[in-house]
Amino acid sequence: MRTHTGERPFICIQCGKSFTQKKSLNVHMKAHTGEKPYTCKLCGKSCTRNGDLKTHMRTHTGERPFICIRCGKSFTQKKSLNVHMRIHTGEKPFTCPQCGKSFRIKEILQTHIRSHTGENPFICDKCGKCFRYKENLNYHMTIHLRDERFNCHQCERSFTDTNHLKNHVKIHIGEKPFMCHHCGKSFSREGSLKDHMRIHTGEKPFTCEQCGKSFRVKGNLKFHMRVHTGERPYKCLQCEKSFKSQSSMKRHLKTHSGKKLPFSSESQEV
């Protein structure tokens, strides 16, 4: 009956969230206690709920039981299918109260709103500096990690672990053990070969849930998302102008007396 009455008598004393059933409250409380009793036997990842573990297991089995009846694309979670369906229906239920722009995904709206509020929710646990986007925080963290990084002796690149450094060194010595059986092109990393293979297969597994555009490489989707969020993480320290990509930033730097000037990944909309 509580479904009809709206009654939610079970209230979390930590955050005030309410539930129709006590078992739902018990599951929710694990978010505060950090308890994760359900563990994947294949990789060791722990989950708060048994349902979350079942969903996670699909990353190992490859099972994608939720299928779009419009285009046949499949998903590991029903909520992912629901979001995807908005591409076909045109539904954009999340609207910015500041400018009226609408979005299919709530998280994209939340990122967009920061362009109006200037909120910087991502905090460095080393120095306390705050950032608007997680990508900016990740870039900033490299400053603190410099002493812990592994440097390439042939160029100025440095890496957070030895495996990344070993893969990088293959570029200098010319080692390319991963070969495409379609065209014979070779690569120093297996991941690069996988990206390349999609040119032959036509596969574009990375899809924008806001507009439906698909990409072969995950990094291209990440860059594309800035069209929707308005994120411009590369800022010129000379004139404060900001850019969506590092390459655009570098081209812009040449306008300042032809010198290569420093740049920041902190975003400032202009």
C-alpha positions, 0 to 999 in steps of 0.5 A: 500500500505504501506504493500508493500512499507514498508513505516512507517510514524508514528513515536513515539517521545519517542523511535523512533519506527515507524508504518504504521498506526496512530492507531497503534502508538496511542496504542503504546504510552500507553506503555510510558504513562502507560495508561491501559483503559481496565479492567477485571471485574473478577479480576481487571487487566488492559490492554493497548489494548482491544485485550490483555483484550480478551486474558486475559479473557481466563485465566478465561473462560479456552478457548484455541482456537488455536489448534496444528494440529500435537498433539492437544495441545491448546493455549490461544494465536496464538503466543504461538501456533506459538512458539509451532509449532517449536517443530514439525518443528525443526525450531530454528530461534534465533542464538547466535552470539557468539557461534552459538547455536540456540533457538526456543524462542527469550527470551531464546536466550537473557538469554543465551547471558548474559553468554557471555556478563556478563550483569546484567540487573536486578537491586535491587531498594533498594540498586542498586545491579545488577543481571544477572537473575531475580531469583537471584534478587528475592533471593537477595530481601529476605535480604531486606524483613527480617524485614517484614517477618513472622517467624515460631517459630518451625523452622528457616523458614520465609515467606512474608505473614501470609497465607504462614506461616499458610500453613507451620505451618500445616507441624509441627502440622501434619494437612493435610486436602487435600486428594487424592481420588485415593490413600488416600495420604494427603497434607497440601496444596491444591497446593501440592494435585493438583501437586500429582493428575497429577501422577494419571492423567498423565497430564504434563501441563508445556512444554518446548518450546525449546525441547518439554519436559513436566513436571507435576510441574512448578518448574521442568520446571524452573529447566529444562530450565537451560539446555538451558539457561546455567543459574547456579544461585548457586555459592560457595563463597569458590571457585567460582564454580557455579551450576544449583540447590541448592542441587548440591551446598549443596553436593559440600560444603561438599568438603570444609573441611566437613563444611557447608559453605555459598552460594550465588544465584549470577550466575557465569559460570565456 
